[in-house]
Amino acid sequence: MMHGQLKHHIEKLIPLADDEFAFIRSHFISQNFKKGDFLIQQGENVLYLYYVVSGLLKLVYNDESGKEYIVSFSMEDWWESDIHAYYRQTKATMSLQCIEDTDVLCITLEGYKELCAGLQKMEHFFLEKSIGGHIASQQRILSFITSNATERYEQLLKRYPQLIQRVPKSLLASYLGVSRETLSRLSS
């Protein structure tokens, strides 16, 4: 089932023959995590890029004082990791934690490179996914630069309405850069 969902996800962008998907599948391992578990912890090695089959994750940065900043949320059909640490094989600067019980498919950097080298259409697939992620990151940055709290909340509702129902209000407030009280006013 987990691999079937990955196949469907990939085929939204590129067609796959059965032998091609068998090659893709051989590069992924499945893992299951419980709510509260960490997939990545700040300061540790980042072994995998994760495809979320089910569940919900938060990618966070903790500063020296311990304040948590939510960089992103990831749910079904999304890809997540500390991308810099994964690609550069450095220590994680962010943590990836489960908000819900979560099932993922994982690929190592070596597996990723082998997959892209062995099946060029996967290189195209990952390029498209990277471009989409880059666009979303730029939109989020611009939102913080140009929008007030109400506008950021409305943008989040428009782009990711399903997140509002699944993410605790305190985490949504942190993601939007507002207090819990401000979020309560915005969502009333």
Secondary structure, 3 states (H helix, E strand, C coil): CHHHHHHHHHHCCCCCCHHHHHHHHCCCEEEEECCCCEEECCCCECCCEEEEEECEEEEEEECCCCCEEEEEEEECCCEECCHHHHHHCCECCCEEEECCCEEEEEECHHHHHHHHHHCHHHHHHHHHHHHHHHHHHHHHHHHHHHCCHHHHHHHHHHHCHHHHHHCCHHHHHHHHCCCHHHHHHHCC
